[in-house]
Amino acid sequence: MKPLNRRLLIEVIEEEPQQGAFFVPVEEKAEEFLPAKVIACAEDCTRDLSGKTVIIHAFGREEVTIRGEKYTFVGENHLICVNINDG
């Protein structure tokens, strides 16, 4: 799947819940920011971030299912930061 219009094809990185001192019910936990791995970038993106780990605004995700395959896209403007030490 090739993203268009300054979008990135991503895979959200599911993090394991960590033990802590407080219990927060899952239904009340708001995920505002999420780590993700960039699979592919549209040709008109500012930089090619393929293979990089990024942090995104959770609300900016676009999920599409085609023939049973789920794809997650995010607009380049919904990136918060990129891990410059990747690859």
Residue pairs with C-beta under 8 A, 6 or more apart in sequence:
1 9
1 40
1 66
1 71
2 9
2 40
2 42
3 9
3 40
3 41
3 42
3 73
4 42
4 44
5 42
5 44
5 75
6 42
6 44
6 45
6 46
6 75
6 76
6 77
7 42
7 45
7 62
7 73
7 74
7 75
7 76
8 38
8 39
8 40
8 41
8 42
8 45
8 49
8 54
8 73
8 74
8 75
8 76
8 79
9 38
9 39
9 40
9 41
9 71
9 72
9 73
10 36
10 37
10 38
10 39
10 54
10 56
10 61
10 72
10 73
10 74
11 36
11 37
11 39
11 72
12 34
12 35
12 36
12 61
12 72
13 34
13 35
13 36
13 37
13 53
15 35
31 58
32 57
32 58
32 59
33 55
33 56
33 57
33 58
33 80
34 55
34 56
34 58
34 61
35 53
35 54
35 55
36 53
36 54
36 55
36 56
36 72
36 74
37 51
37 52
37 53
37 54
38 49
38 50
38 51
38 52
38 53
38 54
39 50
40 50
41 47
41 48
41 49
41 50
41 76
42 76
45 76
46 76
49 79
49 82
51 86
51 87
52 82
52 83
52 86
52 87
53 82
53 83
53 86
54 79
54 80
54 81
54 82
54 83
55 79
55 80
55 81
55 82
56 74
56 78
56 79
56 80
57 74
57 78
57 80
60 74
60 75
60 77
60 78
61 72
61 73
61 74
61 78
62 72
62 73
62 74
62 75
63 70
63 71
63 72
63 73
64 70
64 71
64 72
64 73
65 71
